[in-house]
């Protein structure tokens, strides 16, 4: 029903990365830091000859280096470290239990019998983009986590994508018991597409030139109105925008690519501003001025759909390299869309922004 941004994601990553860098229990005593080695083989043998890792220099995403939580290239075959599994599992489990309790006390506090309720119109489809991103980013999160505990690269991709979808499905099922929500088939379809796209990216390199991104800035910060009603930021769709950024440099022929900076990308986004809904569960809601009605057989909403075309940054290439924690953090931060020049198209006249979505006036 609602797109759940995994706000624990970056906090979790930072804590786990710091824990790995400080822990004596992981394999740093037997595996050299292969980022600093001159590696010529496709497969790396550990000193104890019990496991093999990919060549770090060949571990790429979109023709750039890909980083891991531990700072080591992934194993070829699964070699689970019990100490890593306990460390990561404890931290991950604690955060997810905390998140579940928080949602039980807020957005799921009013219960009802399980029901199916289609809801695509209530955010003018913005939440479907969000569910796609949710399935995608949770698959990335689980993939990185499984690599950290010793899963082989292919196993981590497969099970990371499956666990990402499983997490989203758990959200959808519990939505089905919400008094003012319901199980939305279109939400689950979008979750599936997000997780499948993540898996496909790891297997079909050309897809790595198309990166899903997301940002949330309170609508009032950029002259718009928050969705009414909403319980908290995760269902304030008026403040959310979803994007796909395109790595133009990689897609251009070699003769032209040299003229395009490798860190500069094009981005295409969608937003639905100034949302309000007509739902029997709520009463006394009036549309914001200058919004347009959108209706379906299961409901009605008012708002201003926006289509965005702009520039974006590949933060992995733009920001300097550093230690393991920093490199992994900037790789993960690259899924967050930062303000940049853009043109916004809607039913009104197009608008030019220097740092979208903020309207900077001189």
C-alpha positions in Angstrom: 0.0 0.0 0.0 2.7 2.4 0.9 6.3 2.5 -0.2 8.5 1.8 2.8 11.9 3.6 2.4 14.4 1.4 4.3 15.7 4.3 6.4 17.8 1.8 8.4 19.8 1.0 5.2 22.6 3.5 5.5 22.7 3.4 9.3 23.0 -0.4 9.1 25.7 -0.2 6.5 27.8 2.3 8.4 27.6 0.3 11.7 28.4 -3.0 10.0 31.3 -1.5 8.0 32.7 0.0 11.2 32.2 -3.3 13.0 34.0 -5.2 10.3 36.9 -2.8 10.3 37.3 -3.2 14.1 36.6 -6.9 14.5 39.3 -9.5 15.0 37.0 -12.3 14.2 36.7 -11.8 10.4 39.0 -13.2 7.8 41.4 -10.2 7.7 44.0 -12.4 9.4 44.1 -14.8 6.4 42.9 -12.7 3.5 45.1 -9.8 2.4 43.5 -6.6 1.4 43.1 -7.3 -2.2 42.2 -3.7 -3.1 45.9 -2.8 -2.6 47.3 -5.8 -4.6 48.3 -6.1 -8.2 46.0 -9.0 -9.2 46.5 -10.7 -12.6 44.3 -13.8 -12.1 40.5 -13.9 -12.6 40.2 -15.9 -9.4 42.1 -15.2 -6.2 43.2 -18.0 -3.9 43.2 -17.2 -0.1 46.3 -18.1 1.8 44.6 -21.1 3.4 43.5 -22.4 0.0 40.0 -23.0 1.4 38.2 -20.5 -0.7 38.5 -18.4 -3.9 37.5 -14.8 -4.5 36.8 -12.9 -7.7 39.5 -10.6 -9.0 38.7 -7.3 -7.3 39.8 -5.3 -10.4 37.2 -7.2 -12.5 34.4 -6.7 -9.9 32.6 -3.9 -11.8 29.2 -2.1 -12.0 28.6 0.1 -15.0 32.2 0.0 -16.0 33.4 1.3 -12.6 34.7 -0.3 -9.5 32.1 -2.0 -7.2 32.7 -2.0 -3.5 31.6 -4.4 -0.7 31.0 -3.9 3.1 34.1 -5.8 4.0 36.4 -4.3 1.4 37.1 -7.7 -0.2 36.0 -9.1 -3.5 33.2 -11.6 -3.3 33.8 -15.3 -3.0 33.2 -17.4 -6.1 31.6 -20.1 -4.0 29.8 -19.6 -0.7 32.1 -19.7 2.4 30.0 -18.5 5.3 31.8 -17.0 8.2 30.0 -17.9 11.4 31.3 -14.8 13.2 30.3 -12.5 10.4 26.9 -14.2 10.2 26.3 -13.6 13.9 27.5 -10.0 13.7 25.5 -9.0 10.6 22.4 -11.1 11.6 22.2 -9.5 15.0 22.5 -6.0 13.7 20.2 -6.6 10.8 17.6 -8.4 12.9 17.6 -5.7 15.6 16.9 -3.0 13.1 14.1 -4.9 11.3 12.4 -5.9 14.6 12.6 -2.2 15.7 11.2 -1.1 12.3 8.3 -3.6 12.6 7.4 -2.4 16.1 7.5 1.2 15.0 5.2 0.5 12.1 2.8 -1.6 14.3 2.5 1.5 16.6 2.0 3.9 13.7 0.7 3.0 10.2 -0.5 -0.5 11.2 -2.1 0.5 14.6 -5.7 0.2 13.3 -6.4 -3.5 12.4 -9.1 -5.2 10.3 -9.7 -8.5 8.6 -7.4 -9.1 5.6 -8.7 -7.6 2.4 -7.5 -6.9 -1.1 -7.7 -3.2 -2.1 -6.4 -1.8 -5.3 -4.9 1.7 -4.8 -3.0 2.9 -7.8 -4.9 6.1 -8.2 -4.5 7.4 -4.6 -1.0 8.6 -5.3 -1.5 9.1 -9.0 0.8 6.1 -9.5 3.7 7.6 -7.6 3.8 4.8 -5.1 4.2 2.2 -7.8 7.5 3.8 -8.8 8.3 3.7 -5.1 7.5 0.1 -4.8 9.7 -0.7 -7.8 12.5 1.2 -6.0 11.7 -0.6 -2.8 12.1 -4.0 -4.3 15.3 -2.9 -6.0 17.0 -1.3 -3.1 16.1 -4.1 -0.6 17.5 -6.6 -3.1 20.7 -4.5 -3.1 20.7 -4.4 0.7 20.4 -8.1 1.1 22.9 -8.8 -1.7 25.5 -6.7 0.1 24.7 -8.3 3.4 25.0 -11.9 2.1 28.4 -11.0 0.5 29.5 -9.8 3.9 28.7 -13.1 5.6 30.5 -15.1 2.9 28.0 -16.0 0.2 29.4 -16.5 -3.2 28.7 -13.8 -5.7 26.1 -15.6 -7.8 24.4 -17.0 -4.6 24.3 -13.5 -3.1 22.7 -12.0 -6.2 20.0 -14.7 -6.4 19.2 -14.9 -2.7 19.6 -11.2 -2.2 17.0 -10.5 -4.9 14.7 -13.2 -3.4 15.0 -11.8 0.1 14.4 -8.3 -1.1 11.1 -9.4 -2.7 10.3 -11.4 0.4 10.7 -8.4 2.6 8.4 -6.3 0.3 5.9 -9.1 0.3 5.8 -9.2 4.1 5.0 -5.4 4.0 2.2 -5.9 1.5 0.6 -8.8 3.5 0.6 -6.7 6.7 -0.9 -3.8 4.8 -3.8 -6.2 4.0 -4.7 -6.2 7.7 -4.7 -2.4 8.0 -8.1 -0.8 8.7 -7.5 2.0 6.2 -5.3 0.1 3.8 -5.4 -3.3 2.1 -3.3 -5.7 0.1 -2.6 -4.0 -3.2 -1.8 -6.4 -6.2 -0.3 -3.5 -8.1 2.1 -2.8 -5.2 3.3 -6.4 -5.3 3.7 -6.3 -9.1 5.9 -3.3 -8.8 7.9 -5.0 -6.0 8.5 -8.0 -8.2 9.6 -5.8 -11.1 12.1 -4.0 -8.9 13.7 -7.1 -7.5 13.8 -8.8 -11.0 15.4 -5.7 -12.5 18.0 -5.8 -9.8 18.8 -9.4 -10.5 18.8 -8.8 -14.3 21.3 -5.9 -13.9 23.8 -8.2 -12.3 23.5 -10.6 -15.2 23.1 -8.2 -18.2 25.8 -5.5 -17.9 24.1 -3.0 -20.3 21.3 -2.7 -17.8 23.8 -1.3 -15.3 23.7 2.0 -17.2 20.2 2.6 -15.9 20.1 3.3 -12.1 16.9 3.7 -10.1 17.1 6.6 -7.7 14.8 8.3 -5.2 14.6 11.4 -3.1 12.3 12.8 -0.3 12.2 16.5 0.5 9.2 17.8 2.5 6.9 19.4 0.0 6.8 22.6 1.9 10.6 23.0 1.4 10.1 23.6 -2.3 6.8 25.5 -2.4 4.4 22.5 -2.6 1.9 20.9 -0.2 2.2 17.6 1.6 -0.3 14.8 0.8 -3.4 14.9 2.8 -4.0 12.8 4.7 -0.7 11.2 5.6 0.6 9.5 8.8 4.3 10.2 8.3 6.9 10.7 5.6 6.6 7.3 4.1 3.1 7.9 2.8 3.6 11.6 2.0 3.9 11.0 -1.7 3.7 14.6 -2.5 7.3 14.9 -1.1 8.7 12.0 -3.0 10.2 11.7 -6.5 11.4 8.6 -8.3 14.1 8.6 -11.1 16.0 6.5 -13.5 19.5 7.9 -14.2 21.3 7.0 -17.4 25.0 6.6 -17.8 25.4 8.4 -21.1 29.2 8.0 -21.2 29.0 4.3 -21.3 26.3 4.2 -24.0 28.0 6.6 -26.4 30.3 5.4 -29.1 34.0 5.7 -28.2 34.5 8.7 -30.5 31.8 10.6 -28.7 32.2 9.3 -25.2 35.5 11.2 -24.7 33.5 14.5 -24.9 31.0 13.5 -22.2 32.2 13.5 -18.5 32.0 9.9 -17.1 30.4 11.2 -13.9 27.6 13.2 -15.6 24.3 11.4 -16.3 20.9 12.2 -17.6 17.9 11.5 -15.4 14.2 11.0 -15.9 11.8 11.3 -13.0 8.2 11.3 -12.0 6.4 13.1 -9.1 2.8 13.7 -8.0 2.6 17.0 -6.0 -0.1 18.5 -3.9 -2.0 15.2 -3.5 -5.3 14.7 -1.7 -7.6 11.7 -1.8 -11.3 11.0 -1.7 -11.6 7.9 0.5 -14.6 6.8 2.7 -12.1 6.1 5.6 -11.3 9.8 5.7 -13.7 12.7 5.9 -13.6 16.4 5.5 -10.7 16.4 2.9 -10.9 19.2 0.3 -8.5 19.3 -2.7 -5.7 21.8 -2.8 -6.3 24.7 -5.2 -5.2 24.3 -8.8 -5.0 20.5 -8.7 -6.6 18.1 -11.1 -8.9 15.1 -10.5 -7.9 11.6 -11.3 -10.4 8.8 -10.8 -10.8 5.0 -11.1 -13.5 2.5 -10.2 -11.9 2.2 -6.7 -11.2 5.8 -5.8 -10.4 9.4 -6.6 -7.4 11.7 -6.0 -6.4 15.2 -6.9 -2.9 16.4 -7.6 -0.3 17.7 -10.0 1.7 14.9 -11.9 5.2 16.1 -12.8 7.7 14.7 -15.3 11.3 15.6 -14.8 14.2 15.6 -17.3 17.6 16.7 -15.9 21.2 16.1 -15.1 22.6 13.8 -12.4 25.9 12.7 -10.9 27.5 9.3 -10.6 28.8 9.8 -7.0 31.1 6.9 -7.2 33.1 8.6 -10.0 32.6 12.2 -8.8 33.6 11.8 -5.2 37.2 10.9 -4.2 38.1 7.3 -3.2 38.8 6.6 0.5 38.7 3.7 2.9 36.4 0.8 2.7 33.6 2.4 4.7 33.6 5.6 2.6 33.8 3.8 -0.8 30.9 1.5 0.1 28.9 4.5 1.5 29.3 6.6 -1.6 28.3 3.6 -3.8 25.1 3.2 -1.7 24.5 7.0 -1.6 24.4 6.9 -5.4 20.9 5.5 -5.2 19.7 8.8 -3.6 18.9 11.5 -6.1 20.6 14.8 -5.1 19.4 18.2 -6.3 20.5 19.1 -9.8 19.5 21.1 -12.9 16.3 19.9 -14.4 13.2 20.8 -16.5 9.8 20.0 -15.0 6.9 19.2 -17.3 3.2 19.2 -16.3 -0.2 20.3 -17.4 1.1 23.8 -16.6 4.0 25.4 -18.5 7.5 23.8 -18.2 9.7 25.1 -15.4 13.5 25.3 -15.3 15.2 24.5 -12.0 18.8 25.1 -11.1 18.7 22.6 -8.2 15.5 20.5 -8.6 13.1 20.4 -6.7 14.1 23.7 -5.0 13.0 26.9 -6.7 16.0 29.2 -6.4 15.1 32.8 -7.2 17.6 35.6 -7.9 
